[in-house]
């Protein structure tokens, strides 16, 4: 079974269209967690109905975005863009 692919640039376009409280669009993402400060991470997470939201400017510079899980209403999770491996069922390639 071959999985469809999407470029990193196309992934960014999809994410930017799914803005929390500004858009009705949402995306499904699968990513790896990573917290260098706490030396934790490496867990796969999937959010089926995600929208991006604001993060402090310094975090945005580190290629991260805030993600809100619309299904659970979970507060913002910071996600490293380079660690998003799937969006809307398509494998991200760089």
C-alpha positions as CSV (number, residue, x, y, z in Angstrom):
1,X,0.0,0.0,0.0
2,X,1.6,3.2,-1.1
3,X,0.9,6.4,0.8
4,X,0.3,9.7,-1.0
5,X,3.0,12.4,-0.4
6,X,2.9,16.1,0.1
7,X,5.8,18.6,0.1
8,X,6.9,20.5,3.2
9,X,5.8,23.8,1.5
10,X,2.3,22.4,0.7
11,X,2.1,21.2,4.4
12,X,2.8,24.8,5.6
13,X,0.1,26.1,3.2
14,X,-2.5,23.7,4.7
15,X,-1.5,24.5,8.2
16,X,-1.7,28.3,7.6
17,X,-5.2,27.9,6.2
18,X,-6.4,26.1,9.4
19,X,-6.1,28.9,11.9
20,X,-7.8,28.6,15.2
21,X,-10.8,31.0,15.6
22,X,-10.2,32.4,12.1
23,X,-11.0,29.4,9.8
24,X,-13.4,26.5,9.6
25,X,-10.7,24.3,8.1
26,X,-8.8,21.8,10.1
27,X,-6.1,19.2,9.4
28,X,-5.1,15.8,10.7
29,X,-1.5,15.6,11.7
30,X,0.9,12.9,13.0
31,X,4.1,14.1,14.6
32,X,6.9,13.2,17.0
33,X,7.1,14.9,20.4
34,X,10.3,16.6,21.4
35,X,11.2,18.7,24.5
36,X,15.0,19.3,24.5
37,X,14.8,21.3,27.8
38,X,13.2,18.4,29.7
39,X,15.0,15.7,27.6
40,X,11.7,14.1,26.8
41,X,10.0,13.1,23.6
42,X,10.1,10.5,20.8
43,X,6.4,9.7,21.2
44,X,4.1,9.6,18.1
45,X,1.0,11.7,18.4
46,X,-1.9,12.1,16.1
47,X,-4.4,14.9,16.2
48,X,-7.4,14.2,14.0
49,X,-8.9,17.7,14.0
50,X,-6.2,20.3,14.5
51,X,-5.9,24.0,13.9
52,X,-2.8,26.2,14.5
53,X,-2.8,29.0,16.9
54,X,-0.3,31.6,18.3
55,X,2.8,30.9,20.2
56,X,5.4,33.4,21.6
57,X,7.5,34.9,18.9
58,X,10.7,33.2,20.1
59,X,9.1,29.8,19.6
60,X,7.9,30.6,16.1
61,X,11.5,31.3,15.1
62,X,12.4,27.7,16.1
63,X,10.0,26.4,13.4
64,X,7.3,25.6,15.8
65,X,3.5,26.2,15.8
66,X,0.9,26.0,18.4
67,X,-1.8,23.3,17.7
68,X,-5.2,23.0,19.2
69,X,-7.0,19.6,19.2
70,X,-10.6,20.5,18.3
71,X,-11.9,17.0,19.3
72,X,-10.7,17.1,22.9
73,X,-10.4,20.9,23.4
74,X,-6.9,20.3,24.8
75,X,-4.9,23.4,25.3
76,X,-2.2,24.4,22.9
77,X,0.5,22.0,22.1
78,X,3.8,23.3,20.6
79,X,4.7,21.2,17.6
80,X,8.1,21.3,15.7
81,X,7.2,21.7,12.0
82,X,10.2,19.4,11.0
83,X,8.7,16.6,13.2
84,X,5.3,16.6,11.3
85,X,5.4,13.4,9.3
86,X,1.8,13.2,8.0
87,X,-0.9,15.7,7.3
88,X,-4.4,14.7,6.1
89,X,-3.1,11.1,5.6
90,X,-0.2,12.2,3.3
91,X,3.4,11.6,4.1
92,X,5.4,14.9,4.3
93,X,8.6,15.0,2.3
94,X,11.3,17.7,2.5
